[in-house]
């Protein structure tokens, strides 16, 4: 599927960047090489100091819009700014170190155009290490009912795979002050009762997974737990408060074990290891095409 790139973009891909490093170029190229071409890429620099800004300034594709003020404001602030600056009917998330498979935008646009009731759509994602080694598939649920059946645990909709109605993003901005490292789960939790989510079963995304970091993981766990308690208390959902507390305790216990040298694999058990060979090949091809 190929549209006139000079027309009003149907999709605005928003990509916040803070010291994107060597992976940034691959992420951008994976958008440039999409089978669907009626898009704009909104790059929001957040005060990078590693050469990322210079790389982005050198991009020649007129569909790429760069915004930079030299200030570090944080992820949530930049995401909200990107949403405001976007011109598309749909907004897609993208992270600076991930890879979008060539048909990602095409398949998501097709689904949203034919399912007007869906506000936010994801796709399946395969997690990989920096060297291209496959770790596993991220947790998956296809429809809203299954996805939100255990909101006290989390909502399995990987944030960098999101594409949704621009109107939905504008009506539901990211929380500020920022919910550190859990801003996307907070947004899903806050909006799930009046929104409709879905996720394509196709693996259309490569999620770059760094090594287990106990300190950063604890920051995310604490931030999400606080938001869950606030939300469930406001809704008088006492059972969900208890369930969230139990699950958080279990997760922290696993994290503590994973922090022991040689036990990092415990943290990645949530990712299925039985990845079909075809998906591994698709990831390799996507990485190579983006070089």
N, C-alpha and C positions, 0 to 999 in steps of 0.2 A: 504494500500500500504506500503510495507516494503522493503527497499533496504539494501544492505550490508554496514554497517556503516564503514567498513575498506576501502571501495573504495573511490576514489576521490569524495568529497562532491559535490552534484549538487547545493545545497543551502547553502549560508553563511548568517547566521543570525547575524547581528551586533547590539550590545547592549552596548551603552555608559553608564557608571555608575559614578555618583558623589553622595555619601552618599545615597545609595539606600534604606537604612533602612530595616524594616521588610518585605516590599513588594517584595524586590528583589528576595528572595528565591522562592516565588510563581511564579514570572515571568519566572525564569529559569526553574522551574519544568514544567511549561506549554509548554515549548519547548521540554523538554526531553520526554514528554508524547504525542507528536504528532504521528498521524497515519503514517505519512511519516517520515522515519528515516535517509535518506541519506543527512544529514546536518552537518555543523559545527557551533558552537556558538562562535563568536568572542567578548569577553568581553573586553571593553576598560575602565580601571579605570582612572578616572580623578582627582587623588589625594584625594580619599575619606578618611575621618577621623572618620567615625562612626562605623567601624567594618565591612563594606561591603567588603573590601579587604580581610580580614581574612576569611570571608564566602566564597568568590570566590576561594581562595587558597585551601580550603578544598574540593572542588568539584572533584570527581573521574572520571567522564565521559571523556574519551580520546578525544571525539569530541569537548570538550570545551577548547578553547584557551584563556588564560588570558594574557593581556598586561598591565603593570603598570610601571610607572617611578616616581611616587610620586609627580608629578607636576599637577597643575590645569591649563589646557590650554583652556578650554571652549568646548562647545558641537560641534560646527562646525569643529573645529580642530580635535577632537577625531573621528568624523564621517568620515572625509576624511582619517584619518590614518587607520581606520577599513576597509574602502573600499580597500585601498592599500594592506592590509594584507590578504584580503579574497581570497579564492581559488575557490569558486563556480562559476558556470555558471550564477546563479542568486544570487542577494543580497536581503535579507529581513530585514526591520527595526523592531526593538523591543524596547520598553521603559521599564525601570526598575520597574515600578509600575503597569504595565498592565498585561492582561491575554490573551494568544492566545488559542482559542478553539481548541480541538484535531485535527480537520480536516483542519485547516487553511492552513498549508503548502501543504498538499496533493492537495487541490482544486486549490490553486494558481499555483502550478507547472503544474497541468494538463491543466489549461487554457493557461498558457504561452507556453507550449510545442505545443499547438494546434492553437495558434494565434501568429505567428512569427512577426507580424507587431507591436505588443504592446511592448512598452518600459518599462512602469511602470504600475503596477496593484495594486489596493487596494481591500478592502472588506468592507462590512457594519460593523459598530461597535455600540455596545450598551454602553452607558455611565452609570457608577454606582458610588456610594459613597463608602467610605472606609468600611462601615458596610455591603456592599453588596446590598444596596437599589438601585433599578433601577431608573435612571433619565429620560432616553429616548434614542432614536436612533439619531446618528449624521446625519447631512444633507447628502443626497445621490444623486449622478448622475451616471448613468451607463456607458455612453460612452464619448469619447473625445469632441465631438461637443457640447453636453449639458453641460459638465463639464466646458468648457472654453467659454461658451456663454456670461458670465458676469465677465470677468477677473478683471474688476474694483471693483468688490465686493470681491470675493476670488474664489479659485478653490477647490471645496468640495471633497478632496481626503485625508482622515485622515493619517497623516504621519506614525504612528506606525504600520499601516496595509500594508505598501508598500512592494511589491516584484517586482523586475525588473531586466533587463539585467545588469550584472556586467559591461559590456562595457559602458552602458549608464551612470552608476554612476561614472565610471572612467573618462569619457569624460566630465562630468558635475559636478565637485566638488562643495561642499557647499561654499558659499561666505565667504571670510575671508579678513578683520576683520568680525567677526560674526554679522549677522543681528539678534539682540537679540530677542528671543522668536518668531521670524517669519522667521527663516532660511529655513523652508520647503516651505512656501508659496512663498518666494523669488525665490527658485529654480524652483518651478512649473511655476511661471510667466516668468522667464527668458528662460525656455526651451519649453514652450507649443507650440510655432509656428513651431518647427521642430521635435517634439516628438509626440508620441501617448500614451495617458493614457486610462485606463479602470478601472472599479470597479465591483467586483462581487456583485450580489444582496444578497448573503448569509451573514447572520450575523455570523461572525467567530472570533470576537474579542471583548474583554471587555476593555473599556477605563475608567480608574480610574480618576474621576473628583474631584478635590479638591474644597474647598469653593471659592467663588468669591473674588478675590484680586484686588482691584481697581488700586493700584500702578503698579502691574505687568501687568495688562491688558492695562494700558496706555503705558507702555514700548513697548508692542507688537503692539498696534495700531500705535504709532508714527513710529516705525521702518518699518512696512509694508507700511505705507503711503509714507514715504520718498522713498522707493524702487519703489513703483508704479509710483510716479511722475518722477523719473529718467528714468524708463523704457518707460513710455508713451511719455515723452518728446523726448527721443531718437528716438522713432518710429513715431513721429509727430502725435500722437493719442490724439488730443486736447479734443475731446469729452469724451474719457476715463478718461482724467485728471479731467474734470468737474464732471463726474459721480463718480469717486473715492472720490473726495472731498466731494460731497454731502453725499455719503454713510458713509464716515468716520465721518462726523459731526453727522449724525443720530446715529451711533453706540456709539460715545462718549456721546451723550445725554442720551442714554439708560443706559450706564455704570454709569453715574452720578446719575441717578435715582436708579439704582441697589445698589449704595453705601449707600443709605439711609437705616437705620436699618429696617429690616422686608421686604425689597423689592428685595432681592437677586434673587428671582424667575424670575425677568425680564431678567436677564442675560442668563438664561437657556431656554428661550422661543424658541430658534432656534432648540432645540432638541424635536423631536416629543414625546409626552407622551403616545401615544397609542401603547405600546409595547406588542406584542402577548405573551400569557402566556407561550408558548413553548420556546420562547427566554429567558424569565426570568428563566425558568427551566434549559435551556442550560448554562446560566451564573452561576447559583448556582452549577451545576454539575462541570463546569470547575474550579470554585473556590475550590470546595471540592476535586477534583482530584489532585489539585496542592498543597495540604496540606500534 
